[in-house]
Amino acid sequence: MMPKKIVVVGSTNVDKVLNVEKYALPGETLAIDSYQQSHGGGKGANQAIAAVRSGADTTFITKLGRDEDAEMMLKGFQQDHMNVDHVIMTDQSQTGKAYITVDQSGQNSIYVYGGANMALSPDDVIAHREALAKADRVIAQLEIPIPAIIAAFKIAKENGVQTILNPAPAKEIPEELLHLTDIITPNETEAQTLTGLEVKDEVSMLDNALKFFAQGIKMVIITVGDKGSFYATPESHAFIPAFKVKAVDTTAAGDTFIGALASQLELDNSNIREAMLYANHASSLTVQVAGAQNSIPDQAAINAEIQKIDTDQDEVEAEKAAAARYAAARIPDHIVLGLGSGTTSAYFVKAIHERIEKEHLDIECVATSLGTQQLAERLKMKMLDVNTIDAVDITVDGADVVDENLDGIKGGGAALLFEKLVASMSKKNIWIVDQSKPKQTLVGQQLPVEVIPFGGMGVFRYLRDHGYEPAFRFEKNGDILTTDSGNYLIDITIPAQADLAKLATDLKHQTGVVEHGLFLGICDELIIGGQHVRVIDRSKN
């Protein structure tokens, strides 16, 4: 992939950071834990640095005062090999400053003195027309005067250059600027400021996106902190979860996301999911380090993190395969065997097929999903229609999460209804999992709820109003996911102190709910894969 030519038009600030135990109440005086003088910051500078460190050919148009802070910032830009030929100097204002407080959880509050940033004029921008016209994309934020942004975006649009607007800090934006914007990247607060619609879930995110589309914007990306990010185009939409890490300082997380995304996104936006995943990785590294620009990772660090996760995933796949082989080796002859759904179950299907072929076993099978049915048929296994039998001898299936009582959650593969039907017919249920699946409790975990399409929004509102944080599940192309039985899935969060049995009953009694992913008292034996396979028997647990 050729490096993207990116021009960032934006702010430069010198950050003054206060580390505090907690935020002071009105009238309260608190001692600070530490004070950090003169760190590079500013949304424009942060995004430019994130882009250049991720491999983009980056030019920065910004305005600085002739002072020591400016000298420090310019030195840093040059060390990152950023093009600073278009940095504008002034004797009339000081370089911008930001006063940042960071509490013990890593959350921050920021107060900004605009300084020279607010002196950036349309004429300043127009003087650098050539750089803007030759770019692949131009990025701007709202820490500089809006007329300067409009001037930059007009030049970009006249020359077929893509424009990205990060509407931060939150404020009203004139329609003229929105009409010049191709991609807008608000967080949930900024989105609500611009559309008047609260961001609560994926449905409301899409409602926000529709408002932006009406302004001529082609893509909307809404970031929601440590939860992840949502993208929408007129053709598709999806939510991309964030990676779970321990946050030290979230100051530059959003800016890192935007710069990293811009560096990786193809000009036709065709790799949006991959670019957002890359940006999520970049942000996850940023929040683990205190500070703004010093916390922004380079491409090597981001790729190393991606490689680490890929390596971890290879280990997970090996654990799944080990559990599947162990289970397959223990299946007796002359039985009706239930075949589960998902990647772990696919390993089992292949392993039991090898035994059937080598040992000439007489095993008839029942599938719990269309995908498993198709796999078994390709392997020419003996398949039964579930409607022609009264019972299943053994069912081997995976699980999304299983607790210390061998209660679990299933349905991550959208086959929970068929899985539960076959499990309820089975004399014995064996679950095979990798080492990431056992948890102490199911509280806080995601639970799928299968609902009929007709009236599905009514169920969604019921779940939202009862604090379950519902979200419809979507396909990768942005279409709403449909289960094998033609229904929708809503993922909810199991609340703290939940009574699982009561939750299961309440969900089943809600009109429109077909089934839920709580499998309570069903697993008889749990097989956990690894170099040393572990087996937990419910009767001995």
Helices and strands as residue ranges (DSSP letters): E 5-9, E 13-19, E 34-41, H 43-53, E 57-61, E 63-65, H 68-79, E 88-90, E 96-102, E 108-113, G 115-119, H 122-126, H 129-133, E 137-141, H 146-158, E 162-166, H 175-179, E 183-184, H 188-195, H 202-213, E 219-223, G 225-227, E 228-232, E 237-241, H 253-264, H 272-286, G 293-295, H 299-329, E 335-339, H 343-359, E 363-367, H 370-378, E 382-383, G 386-388, E 392-397, E 401-402, E 408-409, H 416-425, E 426-433, E 446-451, H 456-465, E 471-472, E 488-493, H 500-509, E 513-516, E 518-519, E 525-528, E 534-537, G 538-540
